[in-house]
Amino acid sequence: MNLLASMRYLVALNEHKHFGRAAQACHITQPALSNALRALEAEFGVVIVRRARVYVGLTHEGERVLATAQRMLRDNEVLLQELHSEANDPHGRLRMAAVPTAIPMLSRFAAMLQQRHPGIVPAVLSMSSQELETGLESLSVDLALGYTERMHLPGIKLTAWPQSIEHYFLLRRAKKASADQLRIGKPIAWADAGKLPLCLLTPDMHNRAIVDQALREAGVPVAPAIETNSVLTLALAVSAGTVSSVLPGGMVAAVRSHRELEALPLVAPEVRTPIGFMTQAGVRPSRALDAALAFLQTPEWQAQVRQHSGTLDEAQAPG
């Protein structure tokens, strides 16, 4: 039995919650995956997977084996990167994830990091805040970008690198397209924005909770015209139809080339949310993660954050 491979299959099963999808993700057949997991159970002398006609979950003992499997896989990746990297030339995968509204910032970060270190292969994933927490805890996410005020894991200590304080904008079609790029208009009250037909993220998203709270404080009911779990849909719905949307500065910056749109700063109440990178503290970083943490503290990256998030005061000129 290949212990490391079997541990990888167990982690995949826990991630996909389905034998067939886990086998597909591991590029093996479903019977091969099932046989490997049964061999793992025989090796440790415990039942790991609770079975029925479909996947049910892991046993208590299985959860303990899973935690060890996650550590083993990460330690294996860290070792591989150390063996195949030179002093200033890191090689290896870097699994990064962000809440949906921070994906533009993470995508920009990944592209600039890969340009600086071609040996790094970033994986950029979109996750809810709860999924980010789970990923950091299980070590399946190396670096997370999300709401630092929310990230409190029982028994897990996180290290945060603050990036920006997000401001919020009403995104809508302009009466007249601008000459070159999206225009930043005059401020609008949340109460007035709440009276418009809005396209908002679904209620399971933390961004939606922020928007709902602001609208309630402004004294208007929350009654979106469209709901979606895709930030791309937010922008496309505004561009194609008659709805407006509420987006943080980082998302507004991502659609700056849409001349037909305008963004109005939202006021009364003033809503500010801190965004930052996070890792699990006390865990030995891989060479790729070390390079990423060094890059996010450089003036080059910090200038990008100022230009493409927050109030967007530095984003009026194309860049």
C-alpha angles and dihedrals in degrees: 000000000000100000096194092050092048090050088051090053091051092052090049091051091051090049098047099032089213131089095218096047092044091052091048091050089052092046094238135108121270093245089052091053093047092049092050091052091049089051088051090053090050090049093055097031095232138100108254104173124051104221134200129141085303135022109292103175143267128304121239088263089047091056089055091049089048092054090052091046091054092051092046093052092048093047088050091053091047090051093047091052092050091050095048101037130087123215096271098016111073118190129193147066124306117196110206130173137185139185108263097258091052095051093099090057093046092047090053090047092050093049093049092045092050091049090053094043110027091182092067117090108201121201111205114201133180114222140163117250090258091052090050090054091050091047093051092047094049093042090236088120117056098187128016131194115201150100105330093195090062101044104098114139120186109241093001122099117209131200114214133200107197113223111173146340105240122224122197131236138190106235115204142147112278120234087236128020115246123239098251118358147354111308125228105223136193120299120274128200119246088235091061093043091052091061091062125085102265135198107211138171118265119274093256090068119092090222088061090053089054092050094045092051092050092049092048090050088052090053099245128121120249106241111149119196091211132019126197142162091217122088089200089061090054092060096038093049090054092046094047103036147024099275127104128210142205114237136168119243093261091061093043089054089054092060095041092120092065100100092185092065134076131193123213120197110242118231140172098075106035105221119196126171126184116231122196148155116259138192134176108266122233095028119121106248123228120239089256092052091047089055092048093050090049092050096049089060095053123107088237093062095038089056089054091052092052092049098047106037144033116035092348089226089142093044101073094095115066113263 
